[in-house]
Amino acid sequence: MDMKDIERINALYHKSKAEGLTPQEREEQARLRREYIDAIKRNLRGTLDNTKILNPDGTVIDVKSRHEARMRQKGH
């Protein structure tokens, strides 16, 4: 997802409010929005996978490992 795609999402939004969209434009808008959301999720997942928590006792917990351990405990 680049700035061109984000600008297109915004242009389609403004057009939808001003005059409405054609069926093809609605499909394009939905596709671009889905791509945008997927990119945000990938970015957030990458950030969380590399995040560490420093406990008051000095131990460090890896967020990804902690999440995976909790999911195993719940049976997922």
C-alpha positions, 0 to 999 in steps of 0.5 A, spaced: 500 500 500 503 506 497 500 513 498 497 513 491 493 507 493 491 511 500 490 518 496 485 514 491 481 511 497 480 518 500 478 520 493 473 515 492 470 517 499 469 524 497 466 522 491 461 517 494 459 523 499 459 528 493 455 525 488 455 517 489 460 511 486 459 507 480 458 499 482 465 499 479 468 504 484 464 501 490 468 495 488 475 498 487 473 502 494 472 496 498 478 492 495 483 498 497 480 498 504 481 491 505 488 492 502 489 498 507 486 494 513 490 488 511 497 492 511 495 495 518 494 488 521 501 486 518 504 492 520 501 491 527 503 484 528 510 485 526 511 490 531 508 486 536 512 480 534 518 484 536 516 487 542 519 486 549 516 487 556 520 489 562 518 486 568 519 490 575 523 484 577 528 485 571 525 479 567 524 480 560 518 477 556 517 476 549 510 478 547 509 473 541 512 468 546 507 470 551 501 470 547 503 463 544 503 460 551 497 463 553 493 460 547 496 453 548 493 454 555 486 456 552 487 450 548 487 454 541 
